[in-house]
Amino acid sequence: MFLSVFDMFKVGVGPSSSHTIGPMVAAARFLDHLRAQPFTVEGVRASLHGSLAFTGVGHATDRAVILGLAGFRADDYDAEKAETEFARIAAEKTVQPEGLGTLRFHPKEDLIFDYGPALTGHANGLILAGTDGQGDILTQITYYSIGGGFVLTEAELSAGKDTDDGPAVPFPFHNAAQMLEMARKSGKSIAAMKRTNELSRISPQTLDQGLTRIWEVMNNCIERGLTTEGTLPGGLSVRRRAKGIYDALMAERGMNLTAPHTINDYMSTYAMAVNEENAAGGQVVTAPTNGAAGVVPATIRYWLDHMPGATASKVPEFLLTAAAIGGLIKFNASISGAECGCQAEVGSAAAMAAAGLAAVMDGTPEQIENAAEIALEHHLGMTCDPVKGLVQVPCIERNGLGAIKAVSAASLALRGDGQHLVSLDVAVETMRQTGVDMSEKYKETALGGLAVNVPNC
């Protein structure tokens, strides 16, 4: 099993990796499919199913599909151009993807929210179709957005394509036990093994440049969040808070007024800055998802800004370690809130961040695995119940608490020798089982929990 660090950390746009980035990826793939056909399509249609329907408006899924069918991509998204094109599509009721000419698409008629039972493959399903001049379907494909911006067709999912089918990598660990055994035998760190695996597929320059860009986008996102005020879109009138809190923290420095626990406010503010940007549709990095995008960068920023001896040169080690842990969780359980609740999103992010922090603090592979386990274990059972289907409440603050847990987990693990009762593999499997047992109304449908107990209109 191999998932690249750039599969776990993708540059995209908010507010959701599964509900925004995934549908844009699916639309791009469908356009490629249409370009390869011997016949000519004259229109396109889309239908959203399961969680994509129930929380699609709050997660901007409709907008993502429309812009995706117009040819926009999440990794090089131009917000100003998108806004102009979105308005044109609404007025002219056509999309104009490159190489396919002008296609009929009426946003209110050709984009359907199906609130019936979810499709059988995954809670996040969408069907894209190409039509002829009479509106008859010439071709259609079912896609599943399985979390973190990963997308599979129905055929790929049935064929088990959610695994790597490329050439073998030097360290093919499928679970944490194998990872630790390979580390012991090779004498390499988790990050070193992950780097070796990456270099079996890409050049050192590509890897290093990619890791540099990932942190740059993460840190820029924090900076935007720390300097931007206002109210988030969506109708809940949620105020941005990160800037105000950060300004207050800066004002308190050197005044001997700061309590020791104030460090938690810094961690929370860094994470909230990211997730406020995400909620506003800004550029973020899936880590491993958009809804949990604040935990890893907040933990890195905490380490760089507040820990003696921290150096930006070790950020790649943090990211590689975190990606290795995230890959294990995705492969053996899920990183999708629609599949396993928020334990799969913020819980996974906290495990990744805890592992990364333990690594750059010179933890052994055993201590790193312990850090990831502690962080994940104490998110087990966490539901995904976004108010009004928006990635705002409780998501923004939840990332802050996830970062705090990640730092605490790493610290506890580094106080020990790596020996512990509950393994990361057990925690991951428990998370998977808990997700299977969890009621659908607590899995990103906005039909339970805070979503129905907080007035949102």
Beta strands, then each sheet from edge to edge (+ up, - down):
strand 1: 11-13
strand 2: 43-50
strand 3: 94-95
strand 4: 103-104
strand 5: 111-114
strand 6: 124-131
strand 7: 137-147
strand 8: 150-153
strand 9: 283-285
sheet 1: 1+ 9-
sheet 2: 5+ 2+ 6- 7+ 8-
sheet 3: 3+ 4-
end
